[in-house]
């Protein structure tokens, strides 16, 4: 067997060369990126402590830039994470003009305190910052629910849905509030419902983000009951009949079918209904009238009269 001879001296030289190359590259990068030079930096502006009852104009400046003498390491930090400055609007607010002016010197000071810890800055992209503030108005508007419900067979809503609170306050510029007359809840779809429910639901945001809604959630509830069909014989009453003459209605009573909450089934009686025929609206040629349900109990559904017209007999 032939033995392979390894040159240990050659491998050591190669390792030493790699280490030397790495150190040389490291110190070159360190020297290169530690050198200071002038470059442009962009910052975003966050406005804080806006006076109560006011809001900033939609065209308010959101960014600015400046030149700074910094190392490349510092520039890399600015690139990977865009710096920002906080401007306390209340400090510069003028109540007489509803404006706030932040001069160039004040801007430089804010940048030096919050972004550039060591160095100096030049050439601000804006010489000064002028803010216009709009006075806010407030009003109440009704809340409209977007509810779609399907019930199990034999069940139905018991009364109208409830929204609490049924109105909310909206705050924003008066010219915008004058165009808003209501707000709506987020859509809610429920299926196979067989019991009363109550859901907390968000109000849909308004298209203009400068209008605030309070509160932002409401409770939407609906009473639900099991229903059963009930049939009653209800007498018909004629109105506006002449003082002279004898009149007879055929039929004098009508079968009425309706769906009644099971819990109230025995409480619903014919006396809870009023069916009328108006003599003044009768069909003169065929001498009949159309019956109308004038009164019925609350919380019943599917009310239907078996007879659609009433014949009128007149005896003189």
C-alpha positions as CSV (number, residue, x, y, z in Angstrom):
1,X,0.0,0.0,0.0
2,X,1.3,3.5,-0.9
3,X,1.3,6.0,1.9
4,X,0.1,9.6,1.1
5,X,2.5,12.2,2.5
6,X,0.8,15.4,3.9
7,X,2.7,18.6,3.9
8,X,1.9,20.0,7.3
9,X,4.0,23.1,6.7
10,X,2.0,23.9,3.6
11,X,-1.4,23.6,5.5
12,X,-0.2,25.9,8.2
13,X,0.9,28.6,5.7
14,X,-2.6,28.4,4.1
15,X,-4.4,28.8,7.4
16,X,-2.2,31.7,8.4
17,X,-2.9,33.3,5.0
18,X,-6.7,33.0,5.5
19,X,-6.5,34.4,9.0
20,X,-4.4,37.3,7.8
21,X,-6.8,38.0,4.9
22,X,-9.8,37.9,7.2
23,X,-8.2,40.4,9.7
24,X,-7.0,42.6,6.9
25,X,-10.6,42.7,5.4
26,X,-12.1,43.3,8.8
27,X,-9.8,46.3,9.6
28,X,-10.3,47.7,6.1
29,X,-14.1,47.6,6.6
30,X,-13.8,49.0,10.1
31,X,-11.6,51.8,8.8
32,X,-13.8,52.5,5.8
33,X,-17.1,52.6,7.7
34,X,-15.7,54.5,10.6
35,X,-14.8,57.4,8.4
36,X,-17.2,60.4,8.7
37,X,-18.8,62.0,5.7
38,X,-21.7,64.2,4.9
39,X,-24.9,62.6,3.7
40,X,-28.7,63.0,3.6
41,X,-31.0,61.4,6.2
42,X,-34.8,61.3,6.1
43,X,-37.0,61.3,9.2
44,X,-40.7,60.9,9.8
45,X,-42.6,63.3,12.0
46,X,-45.0,62.3,14.8
47,X,-47.2,65.0,16.2
48,X,-48.1,64.6,19.9
49,X,-50.1,66.5,22.5
50,X,-52.4,68.1,19.9
51,X,-54.6,70.6,21.8
52,X,-58.0,69.2,22.8
53,X,-60.8,70.1,20.4
54,X,-58.4,70.5,17.4
55,X,-57.0,68.3,14.7
56,X,-54.2,68.7,12.2
57,X,-54.9,69.6,8.6
58,X,-54.8,66.7,6.1
59,X,-51.9,68.4,4.3
60,X,-49.6,68.4,7.4
61,X,-46.0,67.6,6.6
62,X,-45.2,64.0,7.6
63,X,-41.4,63.7,6.6
64,X,-38.3,65.9,6.3
65,X,-34.7,65.4,5.5
66,X,-31.4,67.0,6.4
67,X,-27.6,66.5,5.9
68,X,-25.5,65.2,8.7
69,X,-21.8,64.4,9.2
70,X,-21.8,60.8,10.3
71,X,-20.0,57.5,9.9
72,X,-21.2,54.8,7.4
73,X,-22.1,52.6,10.4
74,X,-24.5,55.4,11.5
75,X,-25.9,55.7,8.0
76,X,-26.6,52.0,7.9
77,X,-28.6,52.4,11.1
78,X,-30.6,55.2,9.5
79,X,-31.3,53.0,6.4
80,X,-32.4,49.9,8.3
81,X,-34.6,51.8,10.7
82,X,-35.9,55.2,9.6
83,X,-35.7,57.6,12.5
84,X,-38.5,59.8,13.7
85,X,-39.0,62.9,15.8
86,X,-41.8,63.8,18.1
87,X,-43.2,67.3,17.9
88,X,-45.2,68.6,20.9
89,X,-47.9,70.6,19.1
90,X,-49.2,72.2,22.3
91,X,-45.8,73.9,22.8
92,X,-46.0,75.9,19.6
93,X,-49.8,76.3,19.4
94,X,-51.2,79.8,18.9
95,X,-54.8,80.0,20.2
96,X,-55.5,83.2,18.3
97,X,-54.7,81.9,14.8
98,X,-55.2,78.2,15.4
99,X,-51.7,77.6,14.0
100,X,-48.4,76.2,15.3
101,X,-45.0,77.4,13.9
102,X,-41.8,75.4,14.5
103,X,-38.9,77.4,13.3
104,X,-35.7,76.0,11.6
105,X,-33.6,76.4,14.8
106,X,-36.3,74.5,16.8
107,X,-36.4,71.8,14.2
108,X,-32.6,71.4,14.3
109,X,-32.7,71.2,18.1
110,X,-35.4,68.5,18.0
111,X,-33.4,66.4,15.5
112,X,-30.2,66.8,17.5
113,X,-31.9,65.7,20.7
114,X,-33.9,62.8,19.3
115,X,-31.9,61.5,16.3
116,X,-28.3,62.8,16.0
117,X,-26.6,62.4,19.3
118,X,-23.2,63.6,18.2
119,X,-22.5,65.9,15.3
120,X,-24.2,68.7,13.4
121,X,-26.9,69.0,10.8
122,X,-27.3,71.3,7.8
123,X,-29.7,71.9,4.9
124,X,-33.1,71.1,6.3
125,X,-35.5,70.2,3.5
126,X,-37.9,72.8,5.0
127,X,-36.9,76.1,6.5
128,X,-39.6,75.9,9.1
129,X,-42.8,74.0,9.9
130,X,-46.2,75.7,9.8
131,X,-49.1,73.7,11.0
132,X,-52.8,74.6,10.5
133,X,-55.2,73.1,13.1
134,X,-58.9,72.7,12.5
135,X,-61.5,73.1,15.2
136,X,-63.5,70.0,15.8
137,X,-67.3,69.7,16.0
138,X,-69.3,66.8,17.4
139,X,-72.8,65.4,16.9
140,X,-74.8,62.3,17.5
141,X,-76.0,60.0,14.7
142,X,-78.1,56.8,14.8
143,X,-76.5,53.4,14.4
144,X,-78.0,51.2,11.7
145,X,-77.5,47.4,12.1
146,X,-76.4,45.1,9.3
147,X,-77.9,41.9,10.5
148,X,-78.9,38.8,8.4
149,X,-80.5,36.0,10.4
150,X,-82.0,32.7,9.4
151,X,-84.0,30.8,12.0
152,X,-84.7,27.1,12.6
153,X,-88.1,25.9,11.4
154,X,-90.7,26.9,14.0
155,X,-88.6,29.8,15.4
156,X,-88.7,33.5,14.6
157,X,-87.7,37.0,15.8
158,X,-89.7,38.3,18.8
159,X,-90.0,42.0,18.1
160,X,-87.4,44.3,16.5
161,X,-83.7,43.9,17.0
162,X,-82.2,46.2,19.7
163,X,-79.0,48.2,19.3
164,X,-77.5,49.7,22.4
165,X,-76.5,52.4,22.4
166,X,-78.7,53.3,19.4
167,X,-76.6,56.4,18.6
168,X,-73.0,57.4,18.8
169,X,-70.9,60.6,18.8
170,X,-68.8,61.5,15.8
171,X,-66.1,64.1,16.0
172,X,-64.3,65.9,13.2
173,X,-64.3,68.9,10.9
174,X,-67.8,70.5,10.7
175,X,-67.9,70.4,6.9
176,X,-67.5,66.6,7.0
177,X,-70.0,66.0,9.9
178,X,-72.6,67.9,7.9
179,X,-72.5,65.1,5.3
180,X,-72.8,62.2,7.8
181,X,-76.3,61.2,9.0
182,X,-75.8,57.7,10.3
183,X,-73.2,54.9,10.9
184,X,-73.5,51.2,10.3
185,X,-72.4,48.2,12.2
186,X,-70.1,45.6,10.7
187,X,-72.2,42.9,8.9
188,X,-73.4,40.1,11.1
189,X,-74.7,36.8,9.6
190,X,-76.3,34.1,11.8
191,X,-78.0,30.9,10.8
192,X,-80.2,28.2,12.3
193,X,-81.0,30.4,15.3
194,X,-83.4,29.0,17.9
195,X,-82.6,31.2,20.9
196,X,-82.3,34.9,21.8
197,X,-78.8,36.3,21.2
198,X,-76.7,39.3,22.0
199,X,-73.5,40.2,20.1
200,X,-71.0,43.0,20.6
201,X,-70.1,44.3,17.2
202,X,-67.8,47.0,15.8
203,X,-69.1,50.0,14.0
204,X,-67.8,50.3,10.4
205,X,-65.1,53.0,10.1
206,X,-66.1,56.1,8.1
207,X,-64.4,56.7,4.7
208,X,-62.6,59.8,6.1
209,X,-60.1,58.8,8.8
210,X,-60.2,62.3,10.3
211,X,-63.7,61.6,11.8
212,X,-63.7,59.8,15.1
213,X,-66.5,57.6,16.4
214,X,-67.2,57.0,20.1
215,X,-68.0,54.4,21.2
216,X,-66.6,52.1,18.5
217,X,-68.7,49.1,19.5
218,X,-72.4,48.5,20.2
219,X,-74.4,45.6,21.4
220,X,-76.9,44.1,18.9
221,X,-79.5,41.8,20.4
222,X,-82.6,40.0,19.2
223,X,-85.3,38.2,21.2
224,X,-86.2,34.8,19.6
225,X,-89.1,32.5,20.4
226,X,-90.7,29.3,19.2
227,X,-93.9,30.0,17.2
228,X,-97.0,27.9,16.6
229,X,-99.8,28.6,14.2
230,X,-103.2,29.7,15.6
231,X,-106.5,30.2,13.8
232,X,-109.2,32.6,15.1
233,X,-112.6,33.8,13.9
234,X,-112.5,37.6,14.0
235,X,-115.7,39.7,13.4
236,X,-115.6,42.4,10.7
237,X,-116.7,46.0,11.4
238,X,-117.8,48.4,8.7
239,X,-117.0,52.1,9.0
240,X,-118.4,55.2,7.4
241,X,-121.7,53.5,6.7
242,X,-124.8,55.7,6.0
243,X,-127.2,56.5,8.9
244,X,-130.2,55.2,6.9
245,X,-130.6,51.7,5.7
246,X,-129.8,48.2,7.0
247,X,-126.6,46.5,6.1
248,X,-125.3,43.0,6.3
249,X,-121.8,41.8,5.7
250,X,-121.1,38.4,4.2
251,X,-119.2,36.8,5.9
252,X,-119.6,38.7,9.1
253,X,-116.4,37.1,10.5
254,X,-113.2,36.0,8.9
255,X,-110.8,33.2,9.8
256,X,-107.4,34.6,10.6
257,X,-104.3,32.5,10.7
258,X,-101.1,33.7,12.4
259,X,-97.9,32.5,14.0
260,X,-98.0,33.1,17.8
261,X,-95.1,32.8,20.3
262,X,-95.6,29.5,22.2
263,X,-95.4,31.2,25.5
264,X,-98.3,33.6,24.6
265,X,-100.4,31.0,22.7
266,X,-103.4,31.0,25.1
267,X,-103.3,34.7,25.6
268,X,-104.1,35.7,22.0
269,X,-107.9,36.0,21.4
270,X,-110.2,37.4,18.6
271,X,-110.6,40.6,20.7
272,X,-107.0,41.4,20.1
273,X,-107.8,41.9,16.4
274,X,-109.8,44.6,14.6
275,X,-110.8,44.0,11.0
276,X,-112.6,46.8,9.2
277,X,-114.3,47.5,5.8
278,X,-114.7,51.1,4.6
279,X,-118.1,51.8,3.1
280,X,-116.6,54.7,1.2
281,X,-114.1,52.5,-0.7
282,X,-116.6,49.8,-1.7
283,X,-116.9,48.5,-5.2
284,X,-120.2,50.1,-6.2
285,X,-120.8,47.9,-9.2
286,X,-120.3,44.5,-7.5
287,X,-121.1,45.8,-4.0
288,X,-118.1,44.4,-2.1
289,X,-115.4,45.7,0.2
290,X,-111.8,44.7,0.9
291,X,-111.2,43.9,4.6
292,X,-108.2,45.4,6.3
293,X,-106.6,44.4,9.6
294,X,-106.5,47.6,11.6
295,X,-105.2,46.2,14.9
296,X,-103.3,43.0,15.8
297,X,-101.3,41.8,18.8
298,X,-97.6,42.6,18.9
299,X,-95.0,40.0,18.3
300,X,-97.1,37.8,16.0
301,X,-96.0,36.9,12.4
302,X,-97.5,35.5,9.2
303,X,-100.9,37.0,9.7
304,X,-103.3,36.0,6.9
305,X,-107.0,36.4,6.3
306,X,-108.8,33.5,4.7
307,X,-111.4,35.8,3.1
308,X,-110.1,38.5,0.7
309,X,-113.4,40.4,0.1
310,X,-116.7,41.0,1.9
311,X,-120.0,41.2,0.2
312,X,-122.3,44.0,1.2
313,X,-126.1,43.5,1.4
314,X,-128.2,46.6,1.7
315,X,-131.9,46.4,3.0
316,X,-134.0,49.5,2.7
